[in-house]
Amino acid sequence: MNRNNKSYRIAIDARRLGSKQSSGIGVMVQELINHIIKIDCDNQYTIITSKQSNQLIPKGVSNLKVRVVDFPFYSIGEQLSYPRLLAKQGYDLIHYTNFNSPVFFRKAKSIVTVHDLIPWLFPGSRRQRNWLHQRLYRFVIKRSCQNASRIMAMSEGTKRDIIKYLGINSNKIDVIPEAVPTRFLAKKFMGSSKKILAQYRITAPYFLYVGQWRRHKNLINLLKAFSIFSAQHSNTKLVIVGKPDPLAPEIMITIKQLRLESSVIVTGYVPDDEITVLYKQAEAFVFPSLYEGFGIPPLEAMSVGVPVLSSNASVMPEILGDAALYFDPHSIDDIVRAMNEIIMSSGTKKRLIERGFKQVKKYSFSKMAKEVVSMYHRVLRQ
């Protein structure tokens, strides 16, 4: 991979690996590391991580080192102590796999990954809505991108947002998509599917949603649409997979207000091997989100042969192509229309499944790692 036959010292900030704060980013970081070490044996890599995720780093790799640090995100240590450590090590390049970086440290070339601008556009928790925290978030992400040699975005949509809201030149941004996690594709439940469905009190047929309970996920509109749909199709359920968020009490309140307690099943957390069963047995996967930086769950559904109903907002048409049945996420009636079409038309369902298998093959972490390493070399040669 290294055409100059020169070995560089590259650090990958993997503090998000294994973090409860950002499981999706953590999965991406782990996949990236696992695939980079397979293709780049020339450069020397240091993985900067935390104590709880140290065990997730591959062992016995000759050009891979691990440095455990304790610099929490948005902390004083991240901005004051972390840069001293980086300066002392003298890395040729540092890849921050999220926007959190020491904003006044500019002694090494750097790459910053921006997954999305959700906290900017849809501040969720009370902390994120706090005026001071919003100012801090916006300052850190904007300064991190300004300082970076290159910026890695997950999609063209995220790239447009970086240009629009952060004022970054488009020539500085590389779009490198992620993919369905290897651990999801590898999981095969060997037991009884009926037993798993019974465990979560699920009876087919059902629509499936997998994801967070955040405002931009648009679950309220999904519930309102399902309330109308279920009045005509009382035997169909809606299964919501994901840990209930105490900061989003409106979800359970809406279920009660619409009298959907017997029609909507909230499973809570579901392990990887069991969630594949929930995907495969669903009539369709529904993704009503108003904003995403990429969107892994609908691709997971496609990978196991489940038709996808998706919002036509944000990056969804870019990522899902012609393999989804789209609806206007702001229109309750349009969400109902999509649900009815997938139930009533076996031809639509078959077409979406076939297209889904093709669409998901466009993304792979192997391809992502190759493009990232290529980006490393471009920055190092500048």
LINTATA-V907714 format. One record per residue. N is the residue number from 1. SS is DSSP state (~ for helix, > for strand, _ for the rest). PHI is phi in whole degrees, 0 to 359 (NA if undefined). NEAR is the number of other C-alpha atoms within 10 Angstrom. Layout:
n->(N N)
ss->(SS SS)
phi->(PHI PHI)
near->(NEAR NEAR)
This chain:
n->(1 2 3 4 5 6 7 8 9 10 11 12 13 14 15 16 17 18 19 20 21 22 23 24 25 26 27 28 29 30 31 32 33 34 35 36 37 38 39 40 41 42 43 44 45 46 47 48 49 50 51 52 53 54 55 56 57 58 59 60 61 62 63 64 65 66 67 68 69 70 71 72 73 74 75 76 77 78 79 80 81 82 83 84 85 86 87 88 89 90 91 92 93 94 95 96 97 98 99 100 101 102 103 104 105 106 107 108 109 110 111 112 113 114 115 116 117 118 119 120 121 122 123 124 125 126 127 128 129 130 131 132 133 134 135 136 137 138 139 140 141 142 143 144 145 146 147 148 149 150 151 152 153 154 155 156 157 158 159 160 161 162 163 164 165 166 167 168 169 170 171 172 173 174 175 176 177 178 179 180 181 182 183 184 185 186 187 188 189 190 191 192 193 194 195 196 197 198 199 200 201 202 203 204 205 206 207 208 209 210 211 212 213 214 215 216 217 218 219 220 221 222 223 224 225 226 227 228 229 230 231 232 233 234 235 236 237 238 239 240 241 242 243 244 245 246 247 248 249 250 251 252 253 254 255 256 257 258 259 260 261 262 263 264 265 266 267 268 269 270 271 272 273 274 275 276 277 278 279 280 281 282 283 284 285 286 287 288 289 290 291 292 293 294 295 296 297 298 299 300 301 302 303 304 305 306 307 308 309 310 311 312 313 314 315 316 317 318 319 320 321 322 323 324 325 326 327 328 329 330 331 332 333 334 335 336 337 338 339 340 341 342 343 344 345 346 347 348 349 350 351 352 353 354 355 356 357 358 359 360 361 362 363 364 365 366 367 368 369 370 371 372 373 374 375 376 377 378 379 380 381 382)
ss->(_ _ _ _ _ _ _ _ > > > > > _ _ _ _ _ _ _ _ _ ~ ~ ~ ~ ~ ~ ~ ~ ~ ~ ~ ~ ~ ~ ~ ~ ~ _ _ _ _ > > > > > > _ ~ ~ ~ ~ ~ ~ _ _ _ _ _ _ _ > > > > > _ _ _ _ _ _ _ ~ ~ ~ ~ ~ ~ ~ ~ ~ ~ ~ ~ ~ ~ _ _ _ > > > > _ _ _ _ _ _ _ _ _ _ _ _ > > > > > > _ _ _ ~ ~ ~ ~ _ _ _ _ ~ ~ ~ ~ _ ~ ~ ~ ~ ~ ~ ~ ~ ~ ~ ~ ~ ~ ~ ~ ~ ~ _ _ > > > > _ _ ~ ~ ~ ~ ~ ~ ~ ~ ~ ~ ~ _ _ _ ~ ~ ~ > > > _ _ _ _ _ _ ~ ~ ~ ~ ~ _ _ _ _ _ _ ~ ~ ~ ~ ~ ~ ~ _ _ _ _ _ _ > > > > > _ _ _ _ ~ ~ ~ _ ~ ~ ~ ~ ~ ~ ~ ~ ~ ~ ~ ~ ~ ~ _ _ _ _ > > > > > > _ _ _ _ _ _ _ ~ ~ ~ ~ ~ ~ ~ ~ _ _ _ _ _ _ > > > > > _ _ _ ~ ~ ~ ~ ~ ~ ~ ~ ~ _ _ _ > > > > _ _ _ _ _ _ _ _ _ ~ ~ ~ ~ ~ ~ ~ _ _ _ _ > > > > _ _ _ _ ~ ~ ~ ~ ~ _ _ _ > > > > _ _ _ _ ~ ~ ~ ~ ~ ~ ~ ~ ~ ~ ~ ~ ~ _ ~ ~ ~ ~ ~ ~ ~ ~ ~ ~ ~ ~ ~ ~ ~ _ _ _ _ ~ ~ ~ ~ ~ ~ ~ ~ ~ ~ ~ ~ ~ ~ ~ ~ ~ _)
phi->(NA 268 288 272 57 249 268 256 259 244 254 245 285 247 295 280 295 76 279 292 290 206 296 297 295 300 296 300 298 296 299 300 297 301 274 296 292 279 247 235 259 273 274 261 253 240 263 266 216 257 298 289 247 303 289 275 278 303 255 75 260 298 257 232 241 237 237 271 231 228 237 300 295 62 258 295 299 298 267 249 276 302 297 295 296 297 295 294 282 65 292 283 207 237 254 275 278 215 289 295 213 292 287 255 264 224 270 217 295 214 235 244 266 246 279 187 242 301 297 285 267 225 302 264 287 300 296 293 279 299 303 295 295 299 296 295 302 294 294 296 292 292 293 300 290 294 287 293 289 218 238 254 249 282 204 295 297 295 300 299 293 298 295 290 267 256 69 268 295 299 292 267 248 253 267 229 290 267 200 291 304 301 295 287 295 277 286 227 281 266 270 273 297 299 294 293 299 295 301 259 59 259 240 283 277 205 269 237 236 232 158 283 258 251 303 288 284 66 290 298 294 298 295 296 294 294 299 291 298 290 295 260 230 294 275 267 252 240 254 250 259 148 288 304 259 298 273 233 294 295 294 292 298 294 302 289 298 272 57 254 304 269 252 251 251 258 272 77 293 232 299 304 291 275 291 297 294 296 298 297 272 284 293 194 261 245 231 270 303 271 202 215 269 211 109 280 307 295 289 300 299 300 294 249 82 247 294 243 257 225 303 265 269 53 269 302 298 295 279 265 58 267 263 230 263 269 216 281 292 272 254 300 297 287 295 298 302 294 298 296 296 290 285 272 246 292 294 297 298 296 297 294 296 298 292 297 301 289 295 292 289 288 242 205 287 297 296 301 298 298 290 292 298 299 295 306 295 297 293 292 275 296)
near->(13 15 7 8 9 9 13 17 17 22 25 21 22 28 27 27 26 23 16 9 11 11 13 17 18 21 18 19 20 20 22 22 19 17 16 20 19 12 13 16 16 16 18 17 26 19 21 23 24 22 12 12 17 19 11 12 18 14 10 8 12 10 14 19 16 18 14 15 15 14 17 15 15 15 13 12 15 19 20 15 14 19 19 14 11 17 13 8 11 14 19 16 22 26 26 25 24 22 24 25 27 24 21 13 18 14 13 16 20 27 27 26 23 25 22 22 19 14 14 16 12 16 17 17 15 10 11 17 15 12 11 11 14 16 13 14 18 17 13 20 22 18 18 27 27 18 21 24 22 22 28 26 25 23 25 19 20 23 24 16 18 23 15 12 13 17 13 18 12 13 9 15 25 19 19 21 21 23 22 24 18 12 12 15 14 10 14 14 14 8 10 10 16 13 11 16 17 11 10 15 12 21 18 14 15 21 24 25 24 24 17 16 23 19 19 17 19 19 24 19 19 22 19 18 19 24 22 15 18 16 10 10 13 11 12 20 23 27 24 22 20 16 15 18 15 11 13 15 11 16 20 18 12 17 19 13 11 14 12 19 13 11 20 22 20 19 16 13 14 15 7 15 16 17 20 21 20 24 25 19 21 22 21 27 29 28 27 26 24 20 23 21 23 24 22 17 18 28 27 23 27 29 23 19 21 26 31 30 25 24 25 22 18 16 21 25 16 14 25 23 14 14 25 30 22 22 22 16 22 17 13 19 17 16 26 19 14 19 22 14 15 20 16 11 10 11 10 15 20 15 14 24 22 15 18 27 19 13 19 22 13 11 16 16 22 18 16 20 23 19 16 20 18 14 18 22 16 11 16 15 8 7)
